[in-house]
Amino acid sequence: MKFATPLRLAALAVAALALQPAQANEGPLMVRVRAVHLDSANKDSTGLGLSINNKTLPEVDFSYFVTPNIAAELILTYPQKQRLYSNGTEIGSLKHLPPTLTLQYHFSPDTTVRPYVGVGVNYTNFSSVKFAPAVATALKPGIKHNSFGLAWQVGTDIEISKGTYLNFDVKKVNLGTTVYSNGASAGKFKVNPTLASVGLGWRF
């Protein structure tokens, strides 16, 4: 019970912060920079036990507010290199460029704490696909270089000063490719990553 009073005070402080009015006359554009941790689901139907490494990567996104509650967000990074494994053994590498466009609903546009949800589409281009010489000789492998899939997100912007926000965001993306051996389909490899991020945003 000795922690009850501090916990009540902390809860009241968070509630008061959330109900504070936001700065008026904000512009429609928000730019964020975030650090994103990619955690792959690594679902493989080829029988090869395919997986890629998890990693942390940089991201920049641009949100345009059509109304105070509705925004479109374009999420960008540069081509990311991933190591490719078969049953835990490294067999190659590839790069992927995964721009994502979402439509968001912001629940509390006039308060300091602004949660939102979003849904959209991801397009991923795979490039620089390289396999170990022994794997290339034995299987003559390849992959489909383009992927389209749905994306979902939930997050919040917290105003820390006029026009500046701390952002927390989690996305789930349908992302995968067809794997080929000797020119024939060998199955599907689904990355389907969960992307957890933290960063700063600026409203113009």
Secondary structure as GFF3:
##gff-version 3
##sequence-region A 1 204
A	DSSP	alpha_helix	4	19	.	.	.	ID=ss1
A	DSSP	beta_strand	29	39	.	.	.	ID=ss2
A	DSSP	beta_strand	43	44	.	.	.	ID=ss3
A	DSSP	beta_strand	50	52	.	.	.	ID=ss4
A	DSSP	beta_strand	55	65	.	.	.	ID=ss5
A	DSSP	beta_strand	70	76	.	.	.	ID=ss6
A	DSSP	beta_strand	80	86	.	.	.	ID=ss7
A	DSSP	beta_strand	89	97	.	.	.	ID=ss8
A	DSSP	beta_strand	100	106	.	.	.	ID=ss9
A	DSSP	beta_strand	113	131	.	.	.	ID=ss10
A	DSSP	alpha_helix	133	139	.	.	.	ID=ss11
A	DSSP	beta_strand	141	143	.	.	.	ID=ss12
A	DSSP	beta_strand	146	161	.	.	.	ID=ss13
A	DSSP	beta_strand	164	173	.	.	.	ID=ss14
A	DSSP	beta_strand	176	181	.	.	.	ID=ss15
A	DSSP	beta_strand	184	190	.	.	.	ID=ss16
A	DSSP	beta_strand	194	203	.	.	.	ID=ss17
###
